[in-house]
Amino acid sequence: MGTLIMVVGGVLVLIGALVWSGALGWFGRLPGDLRFEGESTRVFIPITSMIAVSVVLTLLVNLVLRLWR
């Protein structure tokens, strides 16, 4: 369990470093992410970005579960 927590923490640090450095600046601007702007209102619906996150997380979880067994 400790190893799993350390790996998850390392991955979060890596993702944080990528966001901080600007390497993920394209994320949230994919085709299919909806943006509506009015005079006093902005609405952002990241449909494509969340589908991409879901696919990546599903693949990672399946990989980890296969390696764990």
ChimeraX attribute file (.defattr): number of C-alpha atoms within 10 A of each C-alpha:
attribute: neighborCount
match mode: 1-to-1
recipient: residues
	/A:1	5
	/A:2	7
	/A:3	8
	/A:4	10
	/A:5	10
	/A:6	11
	/A:7	11
	/A:8	12
	/A:9	12
	/A:10	12
	/A:11	12
	/A:12	12
	/A:13	12
	/A:14	12
	/A:15	14
	/A:16	13
	/A:17	13
	/A:18	13
	/A:19	13
	/A:20	11
	/A:21	10
	/A:22	11
	/A:23	11
	/A:24	13
	/A:25	11
	/A:26	9
	/A:27	15
	/A:28	17
	/A:29	13
	/A:30	13
	/A:31	10
	/A:32	12
	/A:33	15
	/A:34	14
	/A:35	11
	/A:36	9
	/A:37	9
	/A:38	7
	/A:39	5
	/A:40	5
	/A:41	7
	/A:42	9
	/A:43	10
	/A:44	11
	/A:45	13
	/A:46	17
	/A:47	14
	/A:48	17
	/A:49	17
	/A:50	14
	/A:51	11
	/A:52	13
	/A:53	11
	/A:54	12
	/A:55	10
	/A:56	11
	/A:57	12
	/A:58	12
	/A:59	12
	/A:60	12
	/A:61	11
	/A:62	11
	/A:63	11
	/A:64	12
	/A:65	10
	/A:66	9
	/A:67	8
	/A:68	7
	/A:69	5
